[in-house]
Amino acid sequence: MAVPIFVRGIGGDWSDAAQNQMIYLGGGIFSLNKAVAATANEFKIASSDWATLDCGAGAAGGAVTVGTPLALACGAGTGNLSVTPAAAGTYTFKFRRVDATAGELTITGP
């Protein structure tokens, strides 16, 4: 990706502010460490303009289980993802871009 991408929606913060920006690790992999409350959170992986990248619920649904990779669909009209961690803490969101229409997300944490 030639543009910054973000985890948008955690804790109700849908912005493309610095605290939501993922770091590019190379090989199509992006990462962000983010504080997450032990409550239901809806979110997406997206660029600032929502058009360059907008990844959400795919064929496997949108519920992310901490520690388990989830296949994402990328493109207009994808549904929100959701995560409800058992404990509050700092979680690592690792996104791997597969191609223009797909990605994979793994969330790990405390």
C-alpha positions in Angstrom: 0.0 0.0 0.0 1.3 3.4 -0.9 -0.9 5.1 1.6 -1.2 4.9 5.4 -3.8 2.5 6.7 -5.6 2.5 10.1 -7.6 0.4 12.5 -10.8 2.5 12.6 -13.6 2.2 15.2 -12.0 0.7 18.3 -13.5 2.5 21.3 -15.7 4.5 19.0 -12.7 6.2 17.3 -13.3 6.0 13.6 -10.7 8.6 12.8 -7.6 8.4 10.7 -5.6 9.9 13.6 -2.0 8.9 14.5 -3.1 6.6 17.3 -4.9 4.4 14.8 -2.2 4.2 12.1 -0.7 0.9 11.4 3.1 0.5 10.9 4.3 -1.2 7.7 6.5 -4.2 8.6 7.2 -5.3 5.0 5.9 -8.2 2.9 2.4 -6.7 2.9 2.1 -6.9 6.7 1.0 -4.0 8.9 0.8 -3.8 12.7 -0.7 -1.6 15.4 -0.5 -1.9 19.2 -3.7 -0.4 20.6 -5.5 -0.3 24.0 -8.8 -2.1 23.8 -11.5 -2.2 26.5 -13.2 -5.5 27.5 -16.4 -4.6 25.7 -17.8 -5.1 22.2 -15.9 -3.1 19.6 -16.8 -2.6 15.9 -14.0 -1.6 13.5 -12.5 -1.8 10.0 -9.1 -1.7 8.5 -9.1 1.3 6.1 -7.3 4.1 4.5 -8.0 7.8 5.2 -10.3 8.1 2.2 -12.1 4.7 2.7 -11.7 4.1 -1.1 -8.1 3.1 -1.4 -8.5 0.4 1.2 -11.7 -0.7 3.1 -11.5 -4.2 4.6 -14.1 -5.8 6.8 -16.3 -8.9 7.2 -15.8 -11.5 4.5 -17.3 -14.9 3.9 -16.2 -16.1 7.3 -18.1 -13.3 9.0 -16.8 -10.4 11.0 -16.3 -11.7 14.5 -12.6 -11.7 15.3 -11.4 -14.2 18.0 -8.3 -13.1 19.7 -5.4 -15.3 18.6 -7.1 -16.7 15.5 -6.5 -15.3 12.0 -9.7 -14.1 10.1 -10.0 -13.7 6.4 -11.2 -10.3 5.4 -12.9 -9.0 2.3 -11.7 -5.7 0.9 -13.7 -3.3 -1.2 -16.8 -1.1 -0.9 -19.7 -2.4 1.1 -17.9 -4.8 3.4 -19.4 -5.1 6.9 -17.8 -4.1 10.2 -15.5 -6.4 12.1 -16.1 -7.0 15.8 -14.0 -8.1 18.7 -14.9 -8.4 22.4 -11.7 -9.2 24.4 -12.0 -11.1 27.7 -9.7 -8.5 29.4 -8.8 -4.9 28.8 -5.3 -4.3 27.6 -3.0 -3.5 24.8 -3.6 -5.7 21.8 -1.6 -6.1 18.6 -3.6 -5.9 15.3 -1.6 -7.5 12.5 -3.1 -7.1 9.0 -1.7 -9.0 6.0 -2.8 -7.7 2.5 -3.4 -10.8 0.3 -4.5 -8.9 -2.8 -6.8 -6.0 -3.8 -9.9 -7.8 -2.6 -8.7 -9.8 0.4 -6.7 -9.6 3.6 -6.1 -11.5 6.9 -6.3 -10.1 10.4 -4.9 -11.5 13.6 -5.4 -9.8 17.0 -3.2 -10.9 19.9 -3.0 -9.5 23.3 -2.4 -9.5 26.9 
